[in-house]
Amino acid sequence: MSDPKTDRPMMLGAVAPRGESPRITVTEIAAGVLSLVWLVAVLAWFLLTEPAASGGDGLILKVFVVFLPIALIWVAAITTRTIRELKDEARRLQVAVDAMRHSYVQQQQAAAAAARPSVERKLDEIAAAAKQTETAIATFASSRRDAAAPRPLPAVPVQQSEQPALALDDAPPEDQRLPIAIDEFICALNFPDNPEDKEGFRCLRLALEDREAARLIRAAQDVLTLLAQDGIYVDDLRPDRAKPEIWRRFAAGERGRTIAALGGIRDRSSIALTAGRMRSDTIFRDAAHHFLRQFDRSFQAFEKTATDQDIAELADTRTARAFMLFGRVTGVFD
């Protein structure tokens, strides 16, 4: 059996019953008393004074003397009551606005709670993919790709140490590895699509074995994970494609409006969320700037031997989309 108190509809603000306002208030009573006192005073004045001859002008003057003050008294009384009613209406409207704001906040919280499982599911998928990557690296650490890989990615030049290496020292294993091929590098920058993407994990493992490529991969993985925390997934972004020659201008060191076409991300909500996180989160900002530096450095080496088709394919990777987004936010293309 339902409780009549809970079943009763709740009326708020402007839709709530206004209540029984008195027909005659203190203001009207005071106005009536003042009007009566004025009439008595005028009648007494006319009765106690000697009647004088008066024409048409005198009669009009007497009418004004009698009724004008009474009219002013009631105008003031009506104005006072109207002001009071307007204040009551303003209070009711304020209650209605507060109720609507409270209802909107509850709806937003409910929507956020409903969307949280999908965000957590995306994060779980990313964590599972990262775990799968580590497992593949540990399992296939001894396996090597073919030595005749086509068009290897040129190594990024590093600053030479002041002390030359001794001739008797053996080169470290990392320096003996062949550089990763361009197509495998592009595949690694896109990251595996799902846990069953064996080719993606193979390329990712090879990229992580390359010192310079691994730096960019890890920097990209960090920013993609941080973006996912705000519900921003680069797979949902559809950037405008830029011509390969504009990418080559970027590799040559050009910045600003001449390469503005590279900032093809037009999703305003993603840009606004990323900019807000950049301002409020120091870790997020540092990770973003580190990623941009690594992408700039790696792309300069990549562009030297890459064809226009290679550049177009790299521009469609998840890493390149993250670069476009952070480039728009940080003003690289302004």
Order of alpha helices (4+ residues) and beta strands (2+ residues): alpha-alpha-alpha-alpha-alpha-alpha-alpha-alpha-alpha-alpha-alpha-alpha
